[in-house]
Amino acid sequence: MAMNKELQLSDLRTVYFVGIGGIGMSAIARYFLGLGLQVHGYDRTPTPLTRTLETEGMHIHYMEDVSQIPADVDLVIYTPAVPESHAELQYFRTVGTPLKKRAEVLGIISRGKRTVAIAGTHGKTTTSSITTHLLRSGGIDCTAFLGGIARNLESNFIQGASEWVVVEADEFDRSFLHLAPDVAAILSMDADHLDIYGDHQTLLETGFKAFAANLKPGGSLWVRQNLTDYFAGMPNLHSFGIECGQARSTHIHVDSGYFVFDYEGPAASMEGLRLPLPGRHNVENATVAISIALDLGVSTQAIRQGLLSFRGVQRRFELIYRDEQVAYYDDYAHHPTELEAAIRAARELYPDAKITGIFQPHLFSRTQDFADGFAAALDLLDRPLLLEIYPAREQPIPGVDAGIIFSQMKNEAKLRCSKQDVLALLKENPPEVLLTLGAGDIDTLVTPIANWLSEKNEGNSK
């Protein structure tokens, strides 16, 4: 395959993914499959997502085994979550196959399109999914690469026919610096990924400010109102927020399970918008999505209907089960700010109920950096259950385990337990509102818990 200075996607025939089951990786795999390419890949374990990819026509194996690599691979795409010592990565480096990180490939794809890029330490997936849904509801047939399974699409990827693409701009590993968007949004810039950046100031300067500086000439930048000082002097800077900003949501209240609000912005004002997603943070996410959709020419009526029909994102305050006795939600929250937002959303929806939360910390480094923040957020629960750390890509750090969160919690009902103990503990003390929280493998508890709640309800109704 000819490799010019810039990778020519039109030259590709066979693409190989190391870590194909990742949510961002699988979206790009689906893109290439849709172009008619042969897509092969490795992942550590089979999941519902990898099984779906296989049914779509991809070839996936689950052993670190060079012999399963097909001949004539034109390009290898890998995720930074895979260690450099991985046998297949080492093989491709030895034989000289072109390798690119997922973010580099996303940058190449997006450069051939007009790009909306959604950045922020929290809210990227939900906001990019709402934006995609509003654009498509309004007649803009955009392509989208999402960091979660959007319920309206039942996928993390959709191929559109228009010139527009919506992407998540991920700060991890400085991935978003490969993008040069026409429209960008920055939702939040809390300290995170300090294993990559070292400290918060470096994240701001070499991460988010550098990302904003990559905006194409004439492009527009939407920034949450309380963050605008960091971007003072940048052209086409617009602010958004709740009760503040050039685009703002006001008069927020809950009505029949919907968050209802008014929108006021430079392009339009709308009253009585209804959003099925719970939480003021999601109203704020919707505020910038509305602003971008209006800028791209979507009508106010299409926005109103689009918000009402938005079904949310898998594992983003996803309603798993509800009956007259209990409501159960699952959420990807893995940072103290996200944890607090999910718990407060549950409290707003169910102000009189006792809320039980099961939290699995994600990464040793993140637990070490934010133990006090996790403890404070978990103390907002009526009954917090704390699981052990999910290591993901990391090796253990001496002295770092879930106990450093647990020891700082002030909640007298706190309990540290294993995943294997969860169901028994719930059966001993049935919850009124239940949250499973975390970005690791806590999602493997969702089906057993939902099945138990359903069986329990059937037993009560007999």
C-alpha positions in Angstrom: 0.0 0.0 0.0 1.3 3.4 -0.9 1.8 5.6 2.2 2.2 9.3 1.4 2.9 12.0 3.9 -0.8 11.8 4.9 -2.4 8.4 5.1 -4.7 7.9 2.1 -7.8 6.1 3.3 -8.7 5.3 -0.3 -5.6 3.0 -0.5 -6.7 0.7 2.4 -8.1 -2.8 1.9 -7.5 -4.5 5.3 -7.4 -2.8 8.6 -6.5 -4.3 12.0 -7.5 -3.0 15.4 -5.6 -3.8 18.6 -8.3 -3.2 21.3 -11.2 -3.3 18.9 -13.8 -3.7 21.6 -13.2 -0.2 23.0 -16.1 2.2 22.5 -14.1 4.7 20.5 -12.2 2.0 18.5 -15.3 0.1 17.6 -16.9 3.3 16.1 -13.9 3.7 13.7 -14.0 -0.1 12.9 -17.7 0.3 11.9 -16.7 3.3 9.8 -14.1 1.2 7.8 -16.5 -1.7 7.5 -19.1 0.6 6.0 -16.5 1.6 3.4 -16.3 -2.0 2.4 -12.9 -2.8 4.0 -11.9 -6.1 5.7 -11.8 -5.4 9.4 -9.9 -7.7 11.8 -9.0 -7.2 15.4 -8.0 -8.3 18.8 -9.5 -7.7 22.2 -8.9 -9.1 25.6 -12.4 -10.5 26.3 -15.6 -11.0 24.4 -18.4 -8.6 25.2 -21.9 -7.9 23.9 -20.3 -5.1 21.8 -17.6 -7.3 20.2 -20.2 -10.0 19.5 -22.3 -7.4 17.7 -19.2 -6.4 15.7 -18.7 -10.0 14.7 -22.3 -10.3 13.5 -21.8 -7.2 11.5 -18.9 -8.9 9.6 -15.7 -8.2 11.6 -13.1 -10.9 12.4 -12.2 -10.8 16.1 -10.1 -13.0 18.3 -9.5 -12.9 22.0 -6.0 -14.4 22.5 -2.8 -12.4 22.2 -1.7 -14.5 19.3 0.3 -13.3 16.3 -0.6 -16.4 14.3 -4.2 -15.1 14.0 -3.2 -11.9 12.3 -4.3 -12.0 8.6 -1.8 -11.4 5.8 -1.5 -8.1 4.0 -2.7 -5.7 6.8 -2.6 -2.2 5.3 -3.0 -0.3 8.6 -3.0 -1.1 12.3 -5.1 1.1 14.6 -4.4 0.8 18.3 -5.6 2.4 21.6 -3.2 3.8 24.2 -5.0 1.5 26.7 -3.0 -1.4 25.2 0.5 -1.7 26.7 3.5 -1.3 24.4 4.6 -4.8 25.4 1.6 -6.4 23.7 2.8 -9.2 21.4 0.7 -8.1 18.4 1.8 -4.5 18.6 5.5 -5.6 18.8 4.9 -7.9 15.8 3.5 -5.1 13.6 6.4 -2.8 14.6 8.9 -5.5 13.7 7.4 -6.1 10.2 6.9 -2.4 9.6 3.1 -2.3 9.1 1.9 1.4 9.5 0.5 2.0 13.0 -1.6 4.8 14.1 -3.5 5.7 17.3 -7.2 5.8 17.2 -7.1 9.6 17.6 -4.8 10.1 14.7 -7.2 8.2 12.4 -10.2 10.1 13.7 -8.3 13.3 12.9 -7.6 12.1 9.3 -11.3 11.1 8.8 -12.6 14.4 10.2 -10.3 16.5 8.1 -12.3 15.4 5.1 -15.5 16.7 6.7 -16.8 19.8 8.5 -16.4 18.8 12.1 -18.3 19.5 15.4 -16.0 18.4 18.2 -17.3 18.1 21.8 -14.6 18.4 24.5 -14.6 18.3 28.3 -13.6 16.1 31.2 -17.4 15.3 31.7 -20.4 15.2 29.5 -18.8 14.5 26.1 -20.7 11.4 25.2 -24.2 12.7 26.2 -23.6 16.1 24.6 -22.2 14.7 21.3 -25.2 12.3 21.3 -27.7 15.1 21.8 -26.0 17.2 19.2 -26.1 14.3 16.7 -29.7 13.6 17.4 -30.7 17.3 17.0 -28.8 17.7 13.8 -30.3 14.6 12.3 -33.8 15.5 13.6 -33.4 18.8 11.8 -32.4 17.4 8.4 -28.6 17.5 8.7 -27.5 13.9 7.9 -24.3 14.0 9.9 -21.8 11.2 10.5 -21.1 10.6 14.2 -18.3 8.9 16.2 -19.7 8.6 19.8 -18.2 7.4 23.1 -21.2 5.4 24.1 -24.2 3.6 22.6 -26.8 6.2 21.8 -30.2 4.7 22.3 -31.8 6.4 19.3 -29.1 4.9 17.1 -28.4 1.7 19.1 -24.8 2.3 18.1 -21.8 4.4 18.8 -21.4 5.2 15.1 -23.7 6.4 12.3 -22.7 7.1 8.7 -24.3 10.2 7.3 -24.4 11.7 3.8 -23.8 15.3 4.6 -20.5 17.2 5.0 -20.8 17.3 8.8 -19.3 14.9 11.3 -19.8 15.0 15.1 -16.9 13.6 17.2 -15.9 13.4 20.8 -12.7 15.4 21.5 -11.0 13.2 24.1 -8.3 14.8 26.3 -6.9 11.4 27.3 -3.4 11.0 25.9 -3.8 14.5 24.2 -6.0 12.7 21.6 -8.1 15.8 20.8 -5.0 17.7 19.5 -5.3 15.7 16.3 -8.6 17.4 15.5 -9.1 20.8 13.7 -12.8 21.4 14.1 -15.2 24.0 12.5 -17.3 24.1 15.7 -16.0 23.1 19.1 -17.5 23.0 22.6 -15.7 22.8 25.9 -18.0 21.6 28.7 -15.6 21.2 31.7 -11.9 21.2 32.5 -11.7 19.5 35.9 -8.4 17.9 36.9 -8.2 14.4 35.4 -5.7 12.2 33.6 -3.0 13.5 35.8 -1.0 10.4 34.9 -0.7 11.9 31.4 -0.5 15.7 32.1 1.2 15.7 35.5 -0.9 18.6 37.0 -4.1 20.5 36.4 -2.4 23.6 34.9 -0.6 21.5 32.3 -4.0 19.9 31.4 -5.4 23.4 30.8 -2.5 24.8 28.9 -1.2 21.9 26.8 -4.6 20.2 26.6 -7.8 22.3 26.4 -6.2 25.7 25.3 -4.2 23.9 22.6 -7.3 22.1 21.4 -9.2 25.4 21.2 -6.3 26.9 19.2 -6.7 24.2 16.6 -10.1 25.6 15.6 -10.3 26.3 11.9 -10.2 29.9 10.8 -13.7 31.3 11.1 -14.8 28.4 13.4 -16.9 29.0 16.5 -16.0 28.0 20.1 -18.6 27.4 22.7 -17.3 27.4 26.3 -19.2 27.0 29.6 -19.6 30.4 31.1 -17.4 29.9 34.2 -14.5 28.8 31.9 -14.5 31.6 29.4 -11.6 33.6 31.2 -9.2 30.9 30.0 -10.0 31.6 26.4 -10.2 35.4 26.5 -9.3 37.0 23.2 -10.1 34.0 21.1 -12.2 34.8 18.0 -15.8 33.6 17.8 -15.9 32.7 21.5 -19.4 32.1 22.8 -20.5 31.2 26.3 -23.3 28.9 27.6 -24.6 27.9 31.0 -27.5 27.6 33.4 -28.9 31.0 34.2 -25.7 32.6 32.7 -23.9 32.9 29.4 -24.8 34.1 25.9 -26.9 30.9 25.5 -28.6 30.0 28.8 -31.2 27.6 30.2 -33.6 29.1 32.8 -36.7 28.3 34.8 -35.6 24.6 35.2 -38.1 22.3 37.0 -39.1 18.7 37.0 -42.5 17.7 35.6 -43.8 14.1 35.1 -40.2 12.7 34.9 -39.0 15.4 32.4 -36.6 18.2 33.1 -38.4 21.3 31.7 -36.6 24.5 30.9 -36.5 27.7 28.8 -33.7 28.5 26.3 -32.4 31.9 25.5 -29.6 32.4 23.0 -28.2 34.7 20.3 -30.1 32.9 17.5 -33.5 32.0 19.2 -35.5 31.7 22.4 -37.7 28.7 23.3 -40.0 28.1 26.3 -41.1 24.9 27.9 -38.5 22.5 26.3 -38.8 19.0 27.7 -35.8 16.8 28.2 -36.2 13.1 29.2 -32.7 13.0 30.7 -32.5 13.8 34.5 -30.2 16.3 36.1 -29.3 20.0 35.7 -26.0 19.0 34.2 -27.8 17.4 31.3 -29.9 20.5 30.8 -26.5 22.4 30.5 -25.3 19.7 28.0 -28.5 20.2 26.0 -28.0 24.0 26.1 -24.8 23.9 24.1 -26.2 21.2 21.8 -29.2 23.4 21.0 -26.8 26.4 20.4 -24.7 24.4 17.9 -27.8 23.0 16.1 -29.3 26.5 15.8 -26.0 27.8 14.3 -26.1 25.0 11.7 -29.6 25.9 10.7 -31.8 23.5 12.6 -35.3 24.9 13.2 -36.7 25.6 16.7 -39.5 23.1 16.1 -37.1 20.3 15.1 -35.0 21.1 18.2 -38.1 20.9 20.4 -39.2 17.6 19.0 -35.6 16.3 19.0 -35.1 16.9 22.7 -38.4 15.3 23.5 -37.5 12.1 21.5 -33.9 11.8 22.8 -33.6 8.4 24.5 -30.2 8.9 26.1 -27.0 7.0 26.1 -26.2 3.5 27.4 -24.7 3.7 30.9 -25.3 7.5 31.2 -27.9 7.6 34.0 -29.6 4.8 32.1 -32.9 3.6 33.5 -32.5 -0.2 33.8 -35.6 -1.1 35.8 -38.5 0.6 37.6 -41.7 -0.6 39.3 -43.8 0.8 42.2 -41.2 -0.2 44.8 -37.8 0.6 43.2 -36.0 2.5 40.5 -32.6 1.3 39.2 -30.2 3.4 37.1 -26.7 2.5 35.8 -24.1 5.3 35.2 -20.6 5.4 33.9 -19.5 8.0 36.5 -15.8 7.6 37.2 -14.7 11.1 38.4 -16.0 12.8 41.6 -17.8 15.5 39.6 -19.7 12.8 37.6 -20.4 10.8 40.7 -21.9 13.9 42.4 -24.0 14.8 39.3 -25.5 11.3 39.1 -26.4 11.2 42.7 -27.9 14.7 42.7 -29.9 13.8 39.6 -31.4 10.8 41.4 -32.1 13.1 44.4 -33.9 15.6 42.2 -36.1 12.9 40.6 -36.8 11.0 43.9 -36.5 13.6 46.7 -38.2 11.4 49.3 -36.6 8.1 48.6 -33.5 6.4 50.2 -30.8 6.1 47.6 -28.4 3.2 47.5 -25.3 3.5 45.4 -22.7 0.9 44.4 -19.4 2.5 43.2 -16.4 0.8 41.6 -13.4 3.1 41.4 -11.6 3.2 38.1 -7.7 3.3 37.9 -5.3 3.3 40.8 -3.9 6.7 39.8 -7.4 8.3 39.6 -8.3 6.8 43.0 -5.1 8.2 44.5 -5.6 11.7 43.0 -9.2 12.1 43.9 -9.9 9.9 47.0 -11.2 12.9 49.0 -13.6 13.9 46.2 -14.9 10.4 45.8 -15.5 10.1 49.5 -17.4 13.4 49.6 -19.6 12.4 46.6 -20.4 9.0 48.1 -21.4 10.6 51.4 -24.3 12.1 49.5 -25.9 8.6 49.3 -28.1 7.2 52.0 -26.4 3.8 51.6 -23.0 3.7 49.8 -21.5 0.3 48.8 -17.8 0.6 47.8 -16.1 -2.0 45.5 -12.4 -2.6 44.9 -10.6 -0.6 42.2 -10.9 -1.7 38.6 -7.3 -1.4 37.3 -8.0 -1.2 33.5 -4.6 -0.3 31.9 -2.6 0.2 35.1 -0.4 -1.8 37.4 -1.2 -1.5 41.2 0.3 1.4 43.1 1.5 0.4 46.6 -0.8 1.5 49.3 -3.6 2.5 46.9 -6.9 0.6 47.2 -10.5 1.4 47.8 -9.7 1.8 51.5 -8.2 5.3 50.9 -11.7 6.4 49.8 -13.5 4.4 52.5 -11.4 5.9 55.3 -12.4 9.4 54.3 -16.1 8.8 54.1 -18.2 10.1 56.9 -21.4 8.3 56.0 -22.2 5.9 58.9 -24.1 3.5 56.5 -21.0 3.0 54.3 -20.0 -0.6 53.5 -17.0 -2.0 51.6 -17.7 -5.2 49.7 -16.8 -7.4 46.8 -18.8 -7.7 43.6 -19.8 -11.2 44.6 -21.4 -9.9 47.8 -23.6 -7.2 46.1 -26.7 -9.2 45.4 -26.9 -10.7 48.8 -26.5 -7.3 50.4 -29.3 -5.9 48.3 -31.5 -8.8 49.1 -30.9 -8.2 52.9 -31.8 -4.5 52.6 -33.8 -3.9 49.4 -33.2 -0.4 47.9 -35.8 2.2 47.0 -33.6 3.9 44.4 -30.4 2.1 43.3 -27.4 3.3 41.3 -24.5 1.3 39.9 -21.6 3.7 39.3 -18.3 3.3 37.6 -16.4 2.8 34.3 -14.9 -0.7 35.0 -16.6 -4.0 34.8 -19.4 -3.0 37.3 -21.7 -3.2 34.3 -21.6 -7.0 34.6 -23.8 -6.6 37.7 -26.5 -4.8 35.8 -28.3 -7.9 34.3 -28.2 -10.0 37.6 -29.6 -7.0 39.6 -32.3 -6.3 37.0 -33.3 -9.9 36.9 -33.5 -10.1 40.7 -35.6 -6.9 40.8 -38.0 -8.2 38.1 -38.4 -11.6 39.9 -38.9 -9.9 43.2 -41.7 -7.7 41.7 -43.3 -10.7 40.1 -43.3 -12.5 43.4 -44.8 -9.5 45.2 -47.6 -9.3 42.6 -48.7 -12.9 43.0 
